[in-house]
């Protein structure tokens, strides 16, 4: 648990909408982040800097040279290392007062419960359509609120799924091709924008505020430097939630 009252979080505690009460909620929170790539790099930095008490990082991949245009948690010295452990090492240097738990596994139906049961919030944004759809269904099954954050080209996307309350991932993206995913072209700062917005949403939720992006897709167009919101509607014919979960 993060240490309260030593001055590290004084600039946050001075914010009336957060205060020491909100900071204490952050210090007691557990968040599980699936993936430690481009979007998750700034997100993890800011969650650790904000004093989220326990951060679990799940990633089975290793750092490659081609990651470094956007995955700012890593350097050339990390190439070949598992991302989860390299990320944990870097975040501990930033904030040794919190608990960072690296998990070098692929999350699926066999381990989802064990890895998320103690978590107040999940954050995902996998590379493959199959992975995102599976994660969505597992989160609905286990009734876990999660933030989806992703980026491609020069676009960033973030929204929050609250089971039984807001539209799920499949409500919004029911026609993703099976081939969607893999090595997606991207400018690094697009991942940074998505990660920062998702971190802001996570801090809001974990500190006791409402989820501002539940039922709303936040989209940023980096080419035009414009951000817009789209309402997301639960579909009664959704094969994942049926408009009810």
C-alpha positions in Angstrom: 0.0 0.0 0.0 1.2 3.5 -0.9 2.4 5.6 2.1 0.2 8.6 2.8 1.4 11.8 4.3 5.0 11.8 3.3 4.7 14.6 0.7 4.9 12.4 -2.4 1.2 12.9 -3.3 0.9 16.5 -1.9 0.0 18.0 -5.2 -2.8 15.5 -5.7 -4.1 15.8 -2.2 -4.4 19.5 -2.6 -7.0 19.0 -5.3 -10.5 19.4 -3.6 -12.1 16.8 -5.8 -9.5 14.2 -4.8 -8.1 15.3 -1.4 -6.5 12.9 1.1 -9.7 10.8 1.1 -9.4 10.1 -2.6 -5.7 9.5 -2.2 -6.3 6.9 0.4 -8.8 5.1 -1.8 -6.1 5.0 -4.5 -3.6 3.6 -2.0 -6.0 0.8 -1.1 -6.9 -0.1 -4.7 -5.8 -3.0 -6.8 -5.8 -2.7 -10.6 -5.0 -5.4 -13.1 -3.5 -4.2 -16.4 -3.5 -6.7 -19.3 -0.6 -6.0 -21.6 2.4 -3.8 -21.1 2.8 -2.3 -24.5 2.5 1.1 -26.1 -0.8 2.3 -24.6 -0.1 0.7 -21.2 3.4 2.2 -20.9 2.2 5.8 -20.0 -0.8 4.4 -18.3 1.3 2.3 -15.9 3.7 5.2 -15.3 0.8 7.5 -14.2 -1.0 4.9 -12.1 2.3 4.2 -10.3 3.0 7.9 -9.9 -0.5 8.5 -8.6 0.0 6.0 -5.8 -2.4 3.2 -6.8 -1.6 0.7 -4.1 -1.3 -2.5 -6.1 -0.7 -2.9 -9.8 -0.8 -6.3 -11.4 0.8 -6.4 -14.9 -0.1 -9.4 -17.1 2.0 -9.9 -20.3 3.6 -12.9 -21.8 5.6 -11.1 -24.5 9.2 -10.0 -24.7 10.6 -6.5 -25.5 11.7 -6.1 -29.2 13.5 -3.2 -30.9 10.4 -2.4 -33.0 8.4 -1.7 -29.7 10.5 1.2 -28.7 8.8 3.9 -30.8 5.8 3.7 -28.5 6.6 1.5 -25.5 8.3 4.1 -23.4 8.6 1.9 -20.3 11.6 0.2 -21.9 15.0 0.9 -23.3 17.4 -0.9 -25.6 18.8 -2.6 -22.5 15.4 -4.4 -22.0 15.3 -6.0 -25.4 14.7 -9.8 -24.9 13.3 -9.4 -21.4 9.7 -10.2 -20.5 7.7 -7.0 -20.6 5.9 -7.7 -17.4 9.1 -8.0 -15.3 10.9 -5.2 -17.1 7.9 -2.9 -16.6 7.7 -3.9 -12.9 11.4 -3.1 -12.4 11.0 0.3 -14.0 7.9 1.2 -12.0 9.5 0.2 -8.7 12.2 2.7 -9.5 9.6 5.4 -9.9 7.6 4.5 -6.8 8.9 1.8 -4.4 6.1 2.5 -2.0 3.5 0.5 -4.0 3.1 -3.2 -4.8 3.9 -4.1 -8.4 3.1 -7.7 -9.4 4.4 -9.0 -12.8 2.6 -12.0 -14.3 4.2 -13.6 -17.3 1.2 -15.4 -18.6 -1.5 -15.2 -21.3 -4.8 -14.5 -19.7 -7.7 -16.8 -20.7 -10.6 -18.7 -19.2 -8.4 -21.0 -17.1 -6.7 -18.2 -15.1 -9.0 -15.2 -15.4 -10.6 -15.6 -12.0 -7.4 -16.2 -10.1 -5.8 -13.2 -11.7 -8.7 -10.7 -11.3 -10.9 -11.7 -8.3 -9.1 -9.3 -6.0 -9.2 -6.4 -8.5 -11.4 -3.4 -8.4 -10.7 -2.4 -12.0 -9.2 -4.1 -15.1 -7.6 -2.3 -18.1 -7.1 -4.1 -21.4 -6.5 -3.4 -25.1 -5.0 -6.5 -26.7 -3.7 -6.8 -30.2 -6.0 -9.4 -31.6 -9.8 -9.4 -32.2 -10.1 -12.8 -30.7 -8.2 -11.7 -27.5 -10.4 -8.6 -27.0 -13.6 -10.5 -27.6 -12.6 -13.3 -25.2 -11.5 -10.8 -22.5 -14.8 -9.0 -22.9 -16.8 -12.1 -22.3 -14.7 -13.2 -19.4 -15.1 -9.8 -17.7 -18.9 -9.9 -18.2 -18.9 -13.5 -16.8 -17.0 -12.4 -13.7 -18.8 -9.0 -13.5 -15.6 -7.0 -13.7 -15.6 -3.3 -14.7 -12.8 -2.6 -17.3 -11.4 0.1 -19.4 -10.6 -0.6 -23.0 -7.7 1.5 -24.3 -6.1 1.1 -27.8 -4.5 3.1 -30.6 -3.5 2.6 -34.2 -2.1 4.9 -36.9 -2.6 8.3 -35.3 -5.9 7.5 -33.6 -6.7 6.7 -29.9 -9.7 5.0 -28.4 -10.9 4.6 -24.8 -14.2 3.5 -23.2 -15.3 1.8 -20.0 -17.5 -1.3 -19.7 -19.6 -1.8 -16.6 -21.3 -5.2 -16.7 -25.1 -5.0 -16.6 -24.9 -1.2 -16.9 -23.1 0.0 -20.1 -22.5 -1.4 -23.6 -19.8 -4.1 -23.8 -17.0 -4.4 -26.3 -19.0 -6.7 -28.6 -22.0 -4.4 -28.5 -19.8 -1.8 -30.1 -17.5 -3.9 -32.3 -19.5 -7.0 -33.3 -18.0 -7.2 -36.8 -14.2 -7.2 -36.3 -12.6 -9.4 -38.9 -10.7 -12.4 -37.5 -7.5 -11.1 -39.1 -7.8 -7.8 -37.2 -4.7 -7.4 -35.0 -1.0 -8.2 -35.3 1.6 -5.6 -36.2 -0.5 -2.4 -36.3 1.1 0.7 -37.8 1.2 3.5 -35.2 2.8 6.8 -34.2 4.0 6.5 -30.7 2.3 9.6 -29.3 -1.2 8.1 -30.3 -0.5 5.3 -27.8 0.6 7.9 -25.3 -2.7 9.9 -25.7 -4.8 6.8 -25.2 -2.8 5.7 -22.2 -3.1 9.1 -20.5 -6.8 9.3 -21.0 -7.3 5.7 -19.7 -5.1 6.5 -16.7 -7.3 9.5 -16.0 -10.4 7.4 -16.2 -8.9 4.8 -13.9 -7.9 7.3 -11.3 -11.4 8.7 -11.4 -12.9 5.3 -10.8 -10.4 4.1 -8.2 -10.7 7.3 -6.2 -14.5 7.0 -5.9 -15.7 9.1 -8.8 -18.0 8.1 -11.6 -16.8 6.3 -14.7 -17.0 9.2 -17.3 -16.5 6.9 -20.3 -19.1 4.2 -19.5 -21.4 4.2 -22.5 -19.2 6.6 -24.4 -16.4 6.1 -26.8 -13.6 8.7 -26.6 -11.8 9.0 -29.9 -8.8 11.2 -30.7 -7.8 12.0 -34.2 -4.1 12.9 -34.1 -4.0 14.1 -37.7 -6.6 16.8 -36.9 -5.7 17.1 -33.2 -9.4 16.7 -32.4 -11.2 14.6 -29.8 -14.9 13.5 -30.0 -17.3 11.3 -28.0 -19.7 8.8 -29.4 -22.6 7.3 -27.4 -22.4 3.5 -27.1 -25.7 1.7 -26.9 -26.3 -1.8 -25.5 -27.6 -4.1 -28.2 -30.3 -6.6 -27.1 -29.0 -9.0 -29.9 -25.4 -8.8 -28.6 -24.1 -12.4 -28.3 -21.8 -11.5 -25.4 -24.1 -9.6 -23.0 -27.5 -9.8 -24.7 -28.1 -6.2 -23.6 -28.4 -7.4 -20.0 -25.0 -8.5 -18.6 
